[in-house]
């Protein structure tokens, strides 16, 4: 996807659009279900589709790398159950 010009900022915007949040709400430190689900989807797509490292995501989201590992798993499940697609 990087070849198509897709980057992490664009991915954050896409997830925010899907979940009805602003990009700032995804990257802030507040922990509620809607934001946590959005971050999880972001982590899944960023690592699996965009090739972003878990370390980079941990830095951007101010989380530990182990939290990102769990978020990727949650994100995969959420995207499958709710049938979210990246749409690019």
C-alpha positions, 0 to 999 in steps of 0.5 A: 500500500505504500506504493499507492501513497497510503501512509499511517496518517491516511490510515488513521483518517480512514479508521476515524471515518469508519468509527465516527471519531476524529483522528485526534480521538484515535491517538489520544490517551482516553480509553473507552470502547469505541476508541479502543476498537478503533485503535485495534483496527488501526493496529491490525491494518497498519501492521498487516496491510501497511507494514508499519512495525509494532514499535512504531505504532507503540510510539505513535499511540503511546502504548507498549509493544505488548499492548500493540500485539494484543491490539492487532489480534483484537483488531483482526477480530473486530474487522472480521466480525463487523466486516470493515474493509480498508476500501482502497 
